[in-house]
Amino acid sequence: MSNRSIGDYDATIDRINTVFKEVGIHPDELSQLDHLCYRTETMEEYHRAIKTFGLLGVSLGEVEVEGRPIAVVRLDEPIVSGGWTVDFLEVAAPKTSSPYPSGLEHAEFVTRGLLTDFEQRHQELPFKRDAMNRTVNPELKFREHGISVKFHQLNIGAVIRIEEALAKEAARQADVV
């Protein structure tokens, strides 16, 4: 199975690169495009997508985010496109409050340096800041000009390791009490 089963990631990444150039986000400000998100329209499709895309790499598990499951796959063969190398694919179940057709929905980038510095350099951009108060990996969202991207300081692999360690520590603490 090929990464091409994910969809037209070349067109998605090219569009993002074009918009970044238009709005003044320089690739040197970003250390990586760490993952693409494939959003599904139904739960049945979500389960099929996990099986299908799971063949492209190693499943790193599933977590609940905003009331719906999201799975992450570390790709055996990273996607190389538009000057970026993408190591992970996120597969998102549908949100009941936000219907969306199946396919590539957004990309997430790791900033070079502090996220707050990146935000300050681009204060004229209409970022959504509702996830800036997260304890682990705060993020800025940018949904304009036909793209949806998120910016944060850690890649999804590191976030999964941190969250697993925090869960183990919480369980250990609960056993102590």
Backbone as a ProteinNet text record, in pm:
[ID]
protein_1_A
[PRIMARY]
MSNRSIGDYDATIDRINTVFKEVGIHPDELSQLDHLCYRTETMEEYHRAIKTFGLLGVSLGEVEVEGRPIAVVRLDEPIVSGGWTVDFLEVAAPKTSSPYPSGLEHAEFVTRGLLTDFEQRHQELPFKRDAMNRTVNPELKFREHGISVKFHQLNIGAVIRIEEALAKEAARQADVV
[TERTIARY]
84.1	0	88.2	44	120.8	61	148.1	100.6	-1.1	-4.7	-99.3	-243.9	-266.4	-402.8	-457.2	-370.2	-411.3	-487.8	-456.8	-519.8	-414.4	-457	-366.6	-292.3	-198.1	-123.1	-33	9.6	91.3	14	-109.9	-192.2	-217.1	-241.9	-265.9	-143.2	-26.7	96.6	134.7	115.8	143.7	56	-71.6	-163.6	-118.1	-78.5	-30	94	188.9	311.1	278.6	182.4	142.3	82.2	-6.3	-68.5	35.9	126.1	231.6	309.5	343.1	416.5	333.5	202.1	113.3	100.7	97.3	73.5	202	316.4	443.3	496.5	453.7	511.9	624	746.6	862.2	891.4	923.4	952.7	1061.6	1156.5	1263.4	1211.6	1089.8	1031.3	976	971.1	909	1012.5	1017.9	1116.6	1064.1	932.9	878.8	728.1	681.1	538.7	525.6	482.4	492.6	380.7	261.8	159	48.4	-15.6	-135.9	-251.7	-368.8	-487.8	-585.6	-624.9	-727.1	-854	-952.5	-1078.9	-1180.5	-1256.9	-1357.7	-1496.8	-1587.3	-1724.7	-1814.1	-1786.3	-1868.5	-1777.8	-1834.6	-1758.1	-1717.9	-1805.1	-1771.3	-1648.2	-1645.4	-1530.7	-1405.4	-1421.5	-1308.3	-1242.1	-1323.2	-1268.4	-1201.3	-1258.8	-1195.6	-1063.1	-1063.2	-942.3	-829.1	-861.4	-757.7	-692.8	-775.3	-720.6	-637.3	-690.3	-620.4	-489.7	-496.4	-377.3	-280.3	-330.4	-242.9	-142.7	-175.2	-84.2	33.1	24.3	129.8	239.1	218.6	317.9	281	319.4	298.2	194.3	90.5	-10.8	47.2	31.8	78.5	-35.6	-152.9	-265.5	-373.7	-470.3	-589.8	-619.6	-658.4	-696.7	-827.6	-893.6	-1015.3	-981	-1021.1	-999.4	-1132.1	-1176.3	-1302.2	-1417.8	-1420.2	-1533.1	-1535.8	-1424.8	-1422.2	-1282.3	-1273.2	-1142.2	-1055.9	-926.2	-826	-712.4	-672.7	-563	-442.8	-323.7	-201.5	-118.9	-68.3	17.4	151.2	259.7	393.4	422	435.2	450.1	584.5	581.8	706.4	786.1	717.3	780	723.3	800.7	749.1	705	609	564.7	666.1	716.6	808.9	740.4	710.1	635.8	654.4	669.4	674	782.1	893	1001.4	985.3	883.1	855.8	864.5	897.3	894	796	692.9	584.4	595.4	615	636	510	405.8	287.3	159.6	61	-73.5	-169	-253.3	-358.3	-488.1	-564.1	-693.2	-798.5	-888	-985.8	-1126.2	-1195.5	-1337.2	-1415.4	-1538	-1616.1	-1653.9	-1665.6	-1720.1	-1868	-1949.7	-2093.8	-2130.8	-2055.4	-2087.1	-2026.9	-1945.9	-1876.2	-1862.8	-1969.3	-1959.6	-1854.4	-1784.9	-1676.4	-1663.9	-1646.6	-1628.8	-1496.3	-1491.1	-1369.2	-1255.9	-1137.2	-1019.2	-922.9	-817.3	-718.7	-783	-773.4	-838.9	-740.6	-634.8	-540	-399	-304.4	-164.6	-119.3	-23.5	28.7	179.8	226.5	367	426.3	553.6	629.4	708.1	693.8	766.3	911.7	996	1136.6	1141.2	1170.5	1167.7	1031.6	1010.6	888.5	766.3	656.4	530.9	487.1	509.4	471.1	551.6	677.7	757.9	702.5	665.4	604.7	475.2	393.8	267.1	292.7	391.4	423.1	468.2	548.8	595.6	481	373.1	259.9	130.2	140.9	24.7	-87.9	-57.5	-160.7	-247	-204.7	-280.6	-394.3	-505.7	-623.2	-616.2	-519	-506.3	-622.1	-667.2	-756.1	-665.1	-690.6	-601.6	-665.8	-776.6	-848.5	-769.5	-663	-583	-448.5	-432.9	-306.9	-289.3	-397.1	-386.9	-363.4	-341.6	-312.8	-185.6	-186.6	-68.6	41.9	4	100.4	73.7	173.3	174.2	62.1	60.9	-35.5	-23.5	-132.7	-128.1	-205.4	-162.6	-232.5	-296.3	-417.3	-486	-501.2	-482.9	-497.5	-584.1	-701.7	-793.5	-838.9	-765.8	-791.7	-743.1	-789	-738.5	-748.7	-847.6	-869.4	-779.2	-706.4	-624	-658.9	-625.8	-639.2	-509	-438.2	-311.6	-307.1	-223.3	-201.2	-51.1	-12.9	127.4	146.3	254.3	285.8	435	482.9	626.6	679.1	594.1	638.4	570.3	642.1	575.4	486.7	397.3	295.5	356.2	469.8	536.5	581.8	641.3	684.8	564.9	457.1	337	280.1	275.8	224.3	310.6	444.4	533.8	512.7	497.2	474.3	342.1	236.8	105.1	103.9	175.2	185.3	257.9	366.3	441.7	356.7	279.8	191.5	83.5	29.2	-74.1	-16.5	104.8	170	196.5	241.9	269.1	140.2	33.5	-96.4	-144.2	-126.7	-166.6	-80.4	48.1	138.9	98	67.1	22.9	-106.1	-197.5	-324.8	-302.8	-205	-173	-112.4	-37.7	24.9	-79.1	-183.1	-287.5	-374.9
-118.3	0	123.9	225.2	348	463.3	557.6	679.5	755.4	729.7	796.8	767.2	658.4	625.8	731.2	813.7	919.6	1029.7	1049.5	1155.9	1241.6	1351.8	1439.5	1532.6	1474.1	1554.4	1656.1	1627.3	1726	1856.2	1846	1966.4	2037.9	1962.4	2022.4	2099.3	2037	2100.8	2217.9	2204	2316.9	2436.2	2411.2	2520.6	2588.1	2509.7	2565.3	2651.2	2598.6	2675.6	2807.2	2805.5	2926.7	3028.7	2983.5	3074.4	3127.8	3043.6	3091.4	3204.7	3189	3294.7	3422.6	3408.1	3524.2	3599.3	3526.7	3590.7	3618	3578.9	3613.6	3514.6	3389.2	3286.3	3220.3	3232.4	3179.7	3037.3	2947.4	2808.8	2796.8	2890.5	2885.1	2905.1	2956.3	2974.4	2843.4	2741.2	2614.4	2503.2	2417.3	2309.5	2188.1	2168.5	2055.8	2064.4	1996.8	1968.9	1829.1	1820.7	1691.9	1595.5	1647.6	1553.1	1618.6	1531.8	1567.6	1498.7	1560.7	1501.7	1460	1333.3	1280.2	1267.7	1345.9	1346.9	1259	1181.5	1092.6	1149	1110.2	1162.3	1081.1	950.4	863	778.6	722.2	633.8	506.3	456.5	336.3	362.8	479	514	533.8	589.9	607.1	471.9	371.8	239.1	176.2	195	145.9	218.3	349.6	429.7	388.8	360.8	316.7	187.5	93.2	-33.4	-9	70.9	97.6	171.6	283.5	365.1	300.7	211.5	136.7	51.2	15.4	-62.7	20.8	153.1	242.6	265.7	214	237.5	170.4	234.2	181.1	266.8	202.4	276	315.5	441.3	490.2	499.1	450	446.1	545.3	549.3	629.8	705	830.5	912.2	982.3	1028	1105.3	1252.9	1326.2	1470.1	1534.7	1626	1697.2	1600.2	1492.4	1400.3	1300.3	1287.9	1189.9	1128.6	1003.4	938.3	989.6	991.1	1026.5	924.9	868.5	771.8	834.8	788.2	840.7	723.3	740.7	641.8	707.5	643.8	687.2	615.8	691.6	635.9	565.7	445.4	374.3	451.9	504.9	589	728.9	821.4	957.4	1015	1103.7	1177.8	1288.6	1299.1	1406.7	1487.6	1613.9	1697	1844.1	1925.7	2070.5	2120.1	2046	2087.5	2038.5	1959.3	1908.6	1756.6	1703	1559.6	1536.5	1457.4	1435.4	1292.9	1279.9	1149.3	1083.7	1162.3	1109.3	1142.5	1054.4	1077.5	1064.2	1163.9	1161.7	1125.8	1033.8	994.9	1036.3	1125.6	1183.1	1134.4	1091.3	1057.3	1187.1	1177.5	1300.5	1368.1	1498.9	1577.6	1594.5	1567.9	1583.1	1728.1	1821.1	1963.1	2025.3	1947.1	2003.5	1899.4	1880.4	1782.5	1823.3	1724.8	1751.1	1631.8	1654.9	1540.4	1469.4	1342.4	1265.3	1316.2	1317	1357.4	1435.1	1484.3	1563	1692.9	1718	1834.7	1945.1	1909.2	2012.1	1954.2	2045.6	2010	2078.5	2017.1	2076.3	2091.6	2210.1	2246.8	2272.3	2238.1	2267.1	2394.7	2490.1	2617	2599	2678.7	2684.7	2793	2753.9	2848.9	2850.1	2947.6	2954.7	2988.4	2923.4	2950	3094.8	3146.2	3284.6	3384.5	3352.6	3438.3	3434.9	3315.1	3300.3	3381.4	3369.6	3443.5	3594	3640.9	3783.5	3834.3	3754.8	3794.9	3805.2	3731.2	3726.7	3773.3	3874.6	3920.3	3974.4	4006.2	4056.3	3942.5	3819.2	3705.5	3667.3	3622.3	3590.6	3450	3431	3301.5	3278.9	3154.9	3114.1	3068.8	3118.8	3094.4	3008.5	2940.5	2866.3	2748.8	2704.2	2593.1	2640.1	2769.3	2821.1	2793.1	2755.5	2730.3	2582.9	2500.5	2359.1	2344.4	2247.3	2219	2158.9	2064	1999.9	2049.8	2110.7	2152.6	2249	2368.7	2470.8	2492	2540.5	2559.4	2681	2731.3	2836.3	2772.1	2816.8	2765.3	2877.5	2841.9	2938.2	2872.6	2928.8	2877	2995.6	3018.2	3129.2	3089.5	3157.7	3138.7	2993.6	2920.7	2783.6	2678.1	2714.2	2613.8	2610.2	2500.4	2486.5	2428	2507	2461.7	2495.8	2422.1	2447.9	2456	2536.6	2555.6	2523.2	2451.9	2418.8	2397.1	2368.4	2357.1	2214.3	2116.2	1976.9	1895.8	1795.8	1711.8	1609.2	1551.2	1463.8	1339.7	1290.8	1177.5	1211.1	1329.5	1373.5	1393.9	1449.7	1473	1339.7	1240.3	1109.4	1051.7	1060.5	1009.3	1084.3	1215.6	1295.2	1256.3	1246.1	1212.3	1071.5	977.1	842	845.2	922.3	933.3	997.4	1101.3	1165.9	1070.1	989.5	892.3	786	738.6	639.3	697.7	822.7	888.2	906.5	945.1	961.2	827.9	720.4	587.6	545.4	573	540.8	617.3	745.7	828	775.9	729.8	675.6	548.6	466	343.3	371.8	483.6	521.8	565.1	631.3	683.4	573.6
0	0	0	-67.4	-85.3	-3.6	30.6	97.4	12.4	-117.3	-206.9	-167.8	-93.8	-49.9	46.9	100.3	193.5	120.5	-6.2	-84.4	-151.4	-207	-281	-185.9	-112.6	-16.3	-85.9	-209.9	-282.2	-301.5	-345.5	-366.8	-234.8	-128.9	3.5	49.8	41	87.5	-2.5	-133	-223.5	-190.1	-162.6	-126.9	2.1	101.1	227.6	202.6	125.5	95.4	26.5	-65.4	-136.7	-39.5	47.3	144.1	241.2	288.6	378.3	312.5	186	115.2	108.9	81.4	71.9	204.7	316.2	446.4	524.3	468.4	532.3	633.2	626.4	712.3	633.1	682.5	611.4	659.7	568	607.9	714.1	717.2	817.5	960.6	974	1107.4	1163.6	1078.4	1114.7	1103.7	1204.4	1199.5	1124.8	1123.4	1049.8	1032.6	929.9	913.3	972.8	1097.6	1165.7	1132.8	1098.8	1056	975.3	897	824.4	894.4	889.1	949.4	839.8	845.3	756	839.2	805.7	880.5	809.9	886.2	829.7	853.6	766.3	771.7	864.7	879.2	964	1052.9	1157.2	1245.4	1171.8	1085.1	1008.3	922	858.5	776	861.3	980	1071.7	1099.7	1131.9	1162.9	1040.3	923	799.2	773.3	794.6	770.1	864.2	988.9	1083.7	1033.8	987.2	935.1	810.4	718.7	592.9	616.9	686.9	707.6	805.9	889.7	979	902.9	779	695.1	644.2	659.4	612.1	715.3	837.1	941	1070.3	1179.8	1313.3	1384.5	1434.6	1510.1	1645.3	1679.2	1808.7	1908.8	1868.8	1959.9	1923.6	2012.2	1990.5	2120.3	2105.1	2220.9	2189.7	2294	2273.9	2280.6	2177.4	2170.2	2134	2217.2	2194.5	2170.2	2247.9	2245.1	2131.1	2058.3	1949.1	1942.4	1893.7	1888	1773.3	1800.3	1700.7	1713.5	1601.2	1598.2	1528	1564.3	1503.9	1450.7	1328.7	1264.3	1233.7	1277.7	1236.5	1104.7	998.8	864.4	846.3	789	757.5	654	553.6	452.7	466.8	521.6	536.7	402.4	407.7	290	266.9	145.5	109.8	0.3	31.5	-62.9	-29.8	-131.7	-114	-20.4	-10.2	78.7	221.7	248.4	383.2	386.2	502.4	527.2	641	614.7	710.6	764.4	895.5	957.7	1012.2	1035.7	1103.5	1026.6	1042	991.3	1108.7	1124.9	1227.3	1155.4	1213.1	1157	1258	1217.9	1310.2	1278.4	1382.5	1370.3	1352	1303.8	1282	1413.3	1407.3	1519.4	1492.7	1593.2	1572.4	1546.1	1603.2	1588.4	1462.4	1388.9	1274.8	1163.8	1084.5	976.5	874.7	821.6	729.2	635.9	505.9	415.7	443.5	414.3	436.4	347.9	405.4	330.1	416.7	354.5	428	474.9	605.3	661.4	699	772.4	813.9	826	842.9	864.1	992.7	1059.5	1182.8	1172.6	1211.3	1200.6	1337.9	1352.1	1473	1446.7	1537.4	1521.3	1563.3	1501.4	1541.5	1649.6	1770.7	1881.3	1948.3	2032	2111.6	2026.8	2058.9	1989.5	2011.5	2130	2159.4	2074.6	2045.3	1957.5	1814.9	1767.5	1635.5	1628.1	1732.5	1738.2	1733.6	1806.3	1810.3	1673.2	1603.4	1469.8	1369.9	1396.1	1302.7	1369.9	1452.6	1528.7	1441.5	1315.5	1224.4	1168.8	1184.5	1131.9	1226.6	1172.1	1255.3	1317.2	1406.8	1473.2	1569.7	1576.9	1685.5	1798.1	1917.8	2030.6	2139.7	2107.8	2210.3	2268.2	2203	2255.4	2311.3	2331	2384.5	2534.1	2601.5	2745.3	2778.7	2678.6	2703.5	2785.9	2873.9	2954.6	2868.4	2783.8	2694.5	2552.2	2494.3	2353.7	2313.8	2370.1	2325.7	2175.3	2114.2	1969.4	1924.3	1809.4	1736.7	1615.6	1581.4	1463.5	1361.7	1236.5	1127.4	1020.9	1000.6	898.5	814	708.4	616.2	477.9	376.7	240.7	193.1	244.6	199.7	261.5	367.1	435	583.1	645.8	790.3	841.9	924	980.5	1128.2	1199.1	1341.1	1362.9	1461.4	1495.3	1642.4	1674.1	1813.1	1825.5	1946.5	1971.2	1968	1986.8	1991.8	1882.9	1828.9	1730.3	1800.2	1723.6	1780.3	1846.8	1796.3	1859.4	2000.7	2017.9	2150.5	2243	2190.8	2272.5	2322.2	2235.1	2276.3	2387.9	2376.1	2481.6	2612.6	2606.8	2728.7	2792.8	2712.6	2768.2	2827.3	2763.7	2819.8	2954	2963.3	3088.5	3197.3	3162.2	3260.1	3308.3	3217.6	3255.9	3349.1	3320.1	3407.1	3545.1	3548.1	3676.6	3755.6	3689	3756.8	3812.4	3735.2	3783	3901.3	3895.9	4006.5	4132.2	4115.6	4228.7	4288.1	4202.3	4250	4328.7	4287.8	4361.6	4497.4	4509	4633.8	4736.5	4689.4	4777.8	4822.1
[MASK]
+++++++++++++++++++++++++++++++++++++++++++++++++++++++++++++++++++++++++++++++++++++++++++++++++++++++++++++++++++++++++++++++++++++++++++++++++++++++++++++++++++++++++++++++++

